[in-house]
């Protein structure tokens, strides 16, 4: 708004007005493309994190199952090797 008023009041030339408008348009274009690329990169990164989170949770379930199996096996071994309640250890 200020540039057109400056041109109408002859404080700026029409070529200066076009130069400011072109610079503003190009700056906005560069900013919009940069933001679009940033949002696209963030979306890809978030998608990668979701896949990684799912893989980690699946691995945690597998590890938990393996740990429970090892725990049960250890309990069975302990129960086999433990002396009977009526036996005297000493």
C-alpha positions as CSV (number, residue, x, y, z in Angstrom):
1,X,0.0,0.0,0.0
2,X,2.8,2.4,0.8
3,X,4.6,1.9,-2.6
4,X,1.6,2.6,-4.7
5,X,1.0,5.7,-2.7
6,X,4.6,6.7,-3.1
7,X,4.3,6.3,-6.9
8,X,1.1,8.3,-7.0
9,X,2.7,11.1,-5.0
10,X,5.8,10.8,-7.2
11,X,8.2,9.9,-4.4
12,X,9.0,6.6,-6.1
13,X,9.1,5.6,-9.7
14,X,7.0,2.8,-11.3
15,X,10.1,0.7,-11.9
16,X,10.9,1.0,-8.2
17,X,7.4,-0.2,-7.4
18,X,7.8,-3.2,-9.8
19,X,11.2,-4.0,-8.3
20,X,9.8,-4.1,-4.7
21,X,6.9,-6.2,-5.8
22,X,9.1,-8.7,-7.7
23,X,11.5,-8.9,-4.7
24,X,8.6,-9.5,-2.4
25,X,7.0,-12.1,-4.7
26,X,10.3,-14.0,-5.1
27,X,11.0,-13.9,-1.3
28,X,7.5,-15.3,-0.6
29,X,8.0,-18.0,-3.2
30,X,11.3,-19.1,-1.7
31,X,9.8,-19.1,1.8
32,X,6.8,-21.1,0.7
33,X,9.0,-23.7,-1.1
34,X,11.3,-23.9,1.9
35,X,8.4,-24.5,4.2
36,X,6.8,-27.1,1.9
37,X,10.2,-29.0,1.8
38,X,10.5,-28.7,5.6
39,X,7.0,-30.1,6.2
40,X,7.6,-32.9,3.7
41,X,10.9,-33.8,5.4
42,X,9.2,-33.7,8.8
43,X,6.4,-35.9,7.6
44,X,8.8,-38.5,6.2
45,X,10.8,-38.4,9.5
46,X,7.6,-38.8,11.5
47,X,6.6,-41.7,9.3
48,X,10.0,-43.3,9.9
49,X,9.6,-42.8,13.6
50,X,6.2,-44.5,13.6
51,X,7.7,-47.5,11.8
52,X,10.7,-47.6,14.2
53,X,8.3,-47.3,17.2
54,X,6.2,-50.2,15.9
55,X,9.4,-52.3,15.3
56,X,10.7,-51.5,18.8
57,X,7.3,-52.4,20.4
58,X,7.3,-55.7,18.4
59,X,10.9,-56.4,19.5
60,X,10.0,-55.6,23.1
61,X,7.1,-58.1,22.9
62,X,9.5,-60.8,21.5
63,X,12.1,-60.0,24.2
64,X,9.4,-60.1,26.9
65,X,8.2,-63.5,25.7
66,X,11.8,-64.9,25.6
67,X,12.4,-63.5,29.0
68,X,9.3,-65.2,30.4
69,X,10.3,-68.5,28.8
70,X,13.8,-68.2,30.4
71,X,12.2,-67.4,33.7
72,X,9.9,-70.4,33.6
73,X,12.8,-72.7,32.6
74,X,14.9,-71.3,35.5
75,X,12.0,-72.0,37.9
76,X,11.6,-75.5,36.6
77,X,15.4,-76.2,37.1
78,X,15.3,-74.7,40.6
79,X,12.3,-76.7,41.5
80,X,14.0,-79.9,40.3
81,X,17.3,-79.2,42.1
82,X,15.7,-78.0,45.4
83,X,15.6,-80.5,48.2
84,X,12.3,-81.8,49.3
85,X,10.7,-80.1,52.3
86,X,11.0,-83.1,54.6
87,X,14.7,-83.6,53.9
88,X,17.4,-82.4,56.2
89,X,20.2,-80.5,54.5
90,X,22.8,-80.8,57.2
